Amino acid sequence: MITIISGTNRPGSNTEKVAREYERILKEKGQETFFFSLQGVNVMQRDSAFEKIEQEILIPATQFIFVVPEYNGSFPGVLKMLLDTSRSHEIWFYKKALLTGVASGRAGNLRGMDHLADILNYLKITVHPNRLPISSVDTLLSPEGSITDANTLRSMSHQLDEYIRWMSGVYGKLTTPA
């Protein structure tokens, strides 16, 4: 199962809308998903509610998709606090992740994805090399919250196809001609 993390706690965010598009596309591809939003999650202390999230959502997951908005040239502090507050060796070590950056500007949170990838690598998470920056996200969404831009949808689908192959161990294997 792939756990999709909407990397902000901001209500009604474009990040959550994009993360929901990932969920929709993955379901169309026959993948089982779990959607996890940081909205309403107290990441500041390890209380029983946080430990329940660890036990029921984060520890069982082996693959993650992080959809992260650009906040001040990086990614949101709430996502960093999730990583810092959690028991990293039980939750994150030796898992796989895919990153997508979301921004209303032109760079699609490239710098934030680099920052997050460095932290995830430190936590022994293998990050897929195809990190998708989604720029001008506010112009790509319908009023209902779905992505209307065909090129963006095609890029997301291609990125997910690569990730699915990579998770299954097929990605990057060489074949010899018959």
MOBELTA-V217969 format. One record per residue. N is the residue number from 1. D_FIRST is the distance of its C-alpha to the first C-alpha in whole Angstrom. Layout:
((N:D_FIRST) (N:D_FIRST))
//
This chain:
((1:0) (2:4) (3:6) (4:10) (5:13) (6:16) (7:18) (8:21) (9:23) (10:25) (11:26) (12:25) (13:24) (14:24) (15:21) (16:19) (17:20) (18:19) (19:15) (20:15) (21:16) (22:13) (23:11) (24:14) (25:14) (26:10) (27:11) (28:14) (29:13) (30:11) (31:7) (32:5) (33:5) (34:7) (35:10) (36:13) (37:16) (38:19) (39:21) (40:23) (41:22) (42:24) (43:23) (44:27) (45:27) (46:25) (47:26) (48:24) (49:22) (50:21) (51:20) (52:18) (53:16) (54:16) (55:15) (56:13) (57:11) (58:11) (59:12) (60:9) (61:7) (62:7) (63:7) (64:9) (65:11) (66:14) (67:17) (68:20) (69:23) (70:27) (71:28) (72:32) (73:31) (74:28) (75:25) (76:25) (77:26) (78:24) (79:21) (80:23) (81:24) (82:20) (83:20) (84:23) (85:23) (86:20) (87:21) (88:20) (89:20) (90:17) (91:15) (92:15) (93:17) (94:15) (95:12) (96:12) (97:12) (98:13) (99:16) (100:18) (101:21) (102:23) (103:27) (104:30) (105:32) (106:32) (107:30) (108:26) (109:26) (110:26) (111:28) (112:25) (113:23) (114:25) (115:25) (116:22) (117:21) (118:24) (119:23) (120:19) (121:21) (122:23) (123:20) (124:19) (125:16) (126:16) (127:17) (128:16) (129:20) (130:20) (131:20) (132:21) (133:24) (134:24) (135:28) (136:30) (137:27) (138:29) (139:31) (140:28) (141:27) (142:28) (143:30) (144:27) (145:24) (146:23) (147:23) (148:27) (149:27) (150:27) (151:27) (152:24) (153:22) (154:22) (155:22) (156:18) (157:17) (158:19) (159:17) (160:14) (161:15) (162:16) (163:13) (164:11) (165:14) (166:14) (167:11) (168:12) (169:15) (170:17) (171:18) (172:21) (173:23) (174:26) (175:28) (176:31) (177:33) (178:35))
//
